[in-house]
Amino acid sequence: MTKILIIGGGGMIGQKLAHQLANTGWQGQPAEVTLYDVGFPDNCAPSSRRLVGSLTEDGAAAGLAATRPDIIFQLAAIVSGEAEQDFDKGWQVNMFAGWALLEALRAEHEASGGSYRPRVVFSSSIAVFGAPFPEKISDEFLVAPLTSYGAQKAVCELMLSDFSRKGFVDGVSIRLPTICVRPGKANKAASSFFSGIIREPLNGKEAILPVSDTVRHNHASPKSAVGFLSHAAALDTDLLGGRVSLNMPGVSCTVAEQIEALGEIAGANTVAFIRSVADPDVAKIVSGWPQDFDSARAAALGFTSETSFREIIQTYIDEDLGHS
């Protein structure tokens, strides 16, 4: 039976991934799924085990690695806004914890005589890129982040690439677009408003728009994010040619186009719940993010996502409306 470890298994994407594994198994077969996080929701997805803890704790990474999971999804992170506000916490959680995990997996690899080499799927971010940008960013574009969060993700990409090159692990880094529309309450991510201006009005609540509606960004639904992770876990990594980081596909659109799609689906009365209140700090962070991507390499490898923002809204309505 395939042993799967989801680090960050209590978060939104981790929970959706766990629900999918509980419903369909791994490649049609039952899997032993362990969820690891600092906490879990009351309606937690079914799993074989739930472990409460943090990779920042002494011995935590070694304890997880000692169970020798076949597939590890590393989803745990401090989000962009919080990483910018709390410099030390961001590096400890987003980078040093990743180093501890990889070192622990290397120790298990060596203890096994080289036979243990798990697939590690790392959820990276488009924040690894920094302006100035071309019209569309390909996988070949310079990684030069302009935020602490982006720098932390970029370092982890490089670490995973090198540990994979040495044969300690078999890694894939997927650079996620902004995941939208996220169910639940807003988090501390600078990108949180992209979901909020859709989620809150659909739930009859006011939403604050802190940036201009001309801001363009790249999005994919939580459903697509789970699809990216699952596909990366099963991917033949020989096809990557040693370049283990991939830009995921998504929908590039302006905030105005997001709002237009909301109006088409839910009407003007719903759009009226959005109120513009400028936030220069958020605007500054967002201005350093890329706007559109050429994801031909990921598409050729079989990764897929929505093709319109209306589809993204509809996914939220079908899967999460009423549960926020």
Number of C-alpha atoms within 10 A of each C-alpha: 9 15 18 23 26 25 25 23 31 25 21 16 19 26 22 19 23 26 16 18 23 18 13 13 16 20 11 9 10 15 18 18 25 21 26 25 20 15 17 19 10 6 7 17 21 17 16 12 11 20 16 12 15 19 25 18 10 10 13 16 22 18 13 20 21 12 11 18 22 17 21 23 24 22 20 24 23 18 17 22 21 17 25 20 12 12 12 11 16 22 21 18 18 27 22 18 21 27 18 19 21 23 17 19 26 22 17 22 20 13 11 11 8 14 11 20 22 24 23 24 26 26 22 25 23 26 28 24 22 20 14 10 15 12 11 12 18 16 18 9 12 13 16 15 20 17 20 22 25 25 21 25 26 25 17 23 25 14 17 26 21 16 17 21 15 11 16 24 22 22 30 28 27 23 23 23 26 24 21 27 27 22 20 16 11 15 15 14 16 20 21 21 22 23 24 25 25 27 29 24 19 25 14 13 15 18 22 17 18 19 21 15 14 11 15 20 22 23 29 26 26 24 21 23 27 18 17 23 25 19 16 25 22 13 16 11 16 10 10 15 7 14 16 22 22 24 25 29 28 28 23 21 18 18 19 14 17 22 21 17 20 23 17 11 14 15 13 13 12 20 23 14 18 19 13 12 12 13 13 11 12 17 16 12 17 19 16 17 23 24 23 23 22 16 19 15 16 20 14 9 15 12 22 19 20 17 14 16 26 19 16 25 23 16 19 22 16 9 12 15 17 13 9 13
